[in-house]
Amino acid sequence: MAITNMKRISFNAGHRLMNHGGRCENLHGHNYVAEIYVTARDTDELGRVVDFAVVKGLFKTWIDDHWDHAMILAEQDEVAIKAIRSVEPHRLYLMPWNPTAENMARYLLQRVAPALLERIDDYDIVVNKVVIWETETSCAEYTLEQCDASEPHLAEAWRQSLLDQASPGH
């Protein structure tokens, strides 16, 4: 049996999509919402997958420190990076891919979540899905299953963690 809970985190950020060919190629911003889905094999002694405050403390802090009120740009977007760096003060976060909602969800699941979960000793959990809402009507999700194709070692490590939780004495 696996049980999942979700924490929703709101933040504001700007971005642009390189080579979009439309309006989204311009610098612009969104009121984003990130949904972090956390799964465990079973609940703790209180009946929780994880205390919501733990997920909030990790992910909201990371988002606030890196993405909130920042320009999120692709590392390859030299023109926009130069433009943003010419303004003081500025907050800039560089991603390895174009900062689409899809890639932001992918980044949180593949790159951020594993590092944040290493800080938790009291729970055996995995982040199995991240959803990024770019507007009230448009979102993208990235799941562990999607990790199989792009980073199979990461997905396998998380699956093994769930199997370990199910083993006797764990």
C-alpha positions as CSV (number, residue, x, y, z in Angstrom):
1,M,0.0,0.0,0.0
2,A,1.3,3.5,-0.8
3,I,-0.2,6.7,0.4
4,T,0.3,10.1,-1.0
5,N,-0.2,13.6,0.2
6,M,0.3,17.0,-1.6
7,K,1.5,20.4,-0.5
8,R,0.7,23.4,-2.6
9,I,3.2,26.3,-2.7
10,S,2.5,29.7,-4.4
11,F,5.2,31.9,-5.8
12,N,5.7,34.7,-8.3
13,A,8.4,34.6,-11.0
14,G,9.4,35.8,-14.4
15,H,10.8,33.9,-17.3
16,R,10.9,33.8,-21.1
17,L,10.9,30.9,-23.5
18,M,13.8,31.0,-26.0
19,N,12.8,30.3,-29.6
20,H,9.1,30.3,-28.8
21,G,8.2,32.4,-31.7
22,G,5.3,34.0,-29.9
23,R,4.6,36.3,-27.0
24,C,6.2,34.0,-24.5
25,E,9.6,34.8,-26.0
26,N,9.3,38.2,-24.2
27,L,10.3,38.5,-20.6
28,H,7.1,38.2,-18.6
29,G,5.8,36.8,-15.3
30,H,3.3,34.4,-13.7
31,N,1.7,33.7,-10.4
32,Y,2.8,30.1,-10.2
33,V,1.6,27.3,-8.0
34,A,3.8,24.2,-7.3
35,E,2.1,21.0,-6.1
36,I,4.5,18.6,-4.4
37,Y,3.2,15.0,-4.1
38,V,4.9,12.9,-1.4
39,T,4.4,9.2,-1.1
40,A,5.2,6.6,1.6
41,R,4.6,2.9,1.8
42,D,2.5,3.5,5.0
43,T,1.7,6.3,7.5
44,D,3.6,7.1,10.7
45,E,2.3,6.4,14.2
46,L,0.1,9.5,13.9
47,G,-1.4,8.4,10.6
48,R,0.6,10.8,8.3
49,V,2.7,10.3,5.3
50,V,4.7,13.2,6.5
51,D,4.0,16.3,8.5
52,F,2.8,18.9,6.0
53,A,5.1,21.4,7.8
54,V,8.1,19.4,6.9
55,V,7.3,19.5,3.2
56,K,6.5,23.2,3.4
57,G,9.7,23.9,5.3
58,L,11.8,22.2,2.7
59,F,10.1,23.1,-0.6
60,K,8.7,26.5,0.2
61,T,12.1,27.6,1.6
62,W,13.9,26.4,-1.5
63,I,11.3,28.0,-3.8
64,D,11.4,31.3,-1.8
65,D,15.2,31.3,-1.9
66,H,15.6,30.5,-5.5
67,W,12.5,31.2,-7.7
68,D,10.2,33.5,-5.9
69,H,10.4,37.1,-7.4
70,A,13.2,36.0,-9.6
71,M,13.7,35.7,-13.3
72,I,14.1,32.0,-14.3
73,L,16.0,31.6,-17.5
74,A,17.7,28.9,-19.5
75,E,21.5,28.8,-19.1
76,Q,21.8,29.2,-22.8
77,D,19.7,32.4,-22.9
78,E,22.7,34.8,-23.0
79,V,20.8,37.8,-24.3
80,A,18.2,37.7,-21.5
81,I,20.8,36.8,-18.8
82,K,22.8,39.9,-19.8
83,A,19.7,42.1,-19.8
84,I,18.7,41.0,-16.3
85,R,22.2,41.3,-14.9
86,S,22.3,44.9,-16.2
87,V,19.6,45.8,-13.7
88,E,20.3,46.2,-10.0
89,P,19.0,44.7,-7.9
90,H,18.1,41.5,-9.7
91,R,17.3,37.9,-8.8
92,L,18.2,35.4,-11.5
93,Y,17.9,31.6,-11.5
94,L,19.4,29.6,-14.4
95,M,18.0,26.3,-15.4
96,P,19.6,23.7,-17.8
97,W,16.5,23.9,-20.0
98,N,14.0,26.4,-21.2
99,P,11.9,27.4,-18.2
100,T,8.6,26.0,-19.3
101,A,6.1,24.7,-16.7
102,E,7.0,21.2,-17.8
103,N,10.7,21.8,-17.3
104,M,10.2,23.5,-14.0
105,A,8.2,20.5,-12.7
106,R,11.0,18.2,-14.1
107,Y,13.7,20.2,-12.4
108,L,12.0,20.2,-9.0
109,L,11.4,16.4,-9.2
110,Q,14.8,15.4,-10.6
111,R,17.2,17.9,-9.2
112,V,15.7,19.6,-6.1
113,A,13.6,16.9,-4.4
114,P,16.4,14.3,-3.9
115,A,18.7,16.9,-2.3
116,L,15.9,18.2,0.0
117,L,14.7,14.7,1.0
118,E,18.2,13.8,2.2
119,R,17.7,16.3,5.0
120,I,14.8,14.3,6.5
121,D,15.6,11.5,8.9
122,D,12.2,10.9,10.5
123,Y,10.3,9.8,7.3
124,D,10.8,7.4,4.5
125,I,9.2,9.3,1.6
126,V,9.6,10.0,-2.0
127,V,8.4,12.8,-4.2
128,N,6.6,11.0,-6.9
129,K,5.0,13.9,-8.8
130,V,5.4,17.7,-9.2
131,V,2.8,19.9,-10.9
132,I,3.5,23.4,-11.9
133,W,0.5,25.7,-12.5
134,E,1.6,28.6,-14.7
135,T,-1.9,30.1,-14.8
136,E,-5.3,29.2,-13.2
137,T,-6.1,27.1,-16.3
138,S,-2.7,25.7,-17.4
139,C,-0.4,23.3,-15.7
140,A,2.2,20.6,-16.4
141,E,3.2,17.6,-14.3
142,Y,6.3,15.5,-14.1
143,T,6.2,12.0,-12.4
144,L,8.7,9.4,-11.4
145,E,7.6,7.3,-14.3
146,Q,8.8,10.1,-16.6
147,C,12.2,9.9,-14.9
148,D,12.7,6.4,-16.2
149,A,13.5,7.6,-19.7
150,S,15.6,10.6,-18.8
151,E,17.3,9.6,-15.5
152,P,16.6,5.9,-14.9
153,H,19.1,5.6,-12.0
154,L,17.2,8.3,-10.1
155,A,13.8,6.7,-10.5
156,E,15.2,3.3,-9.6
157,A,16.7,4.7,-6.4
158,W,13.4,6.1,-5.4
159,R,11.5,2.9,-6.2
160,Q,14.1,1.0,-4.1
161,S,13.5,3.3,-1.2
162,L,9.7,2.4,-1.3
163,L,10.6,-1.3,-1.5
164,D,12.9,-0.9,1.5
165,Q,10.1,0.7,3.5
166,A,7.9,-2.3,2.8
167,S,10.5,-4.9,4.0
168,P,10.1,-6.4,7.5
169,G,11.8,-4.5,10.3
170,H,11.9,-1.2,8.5
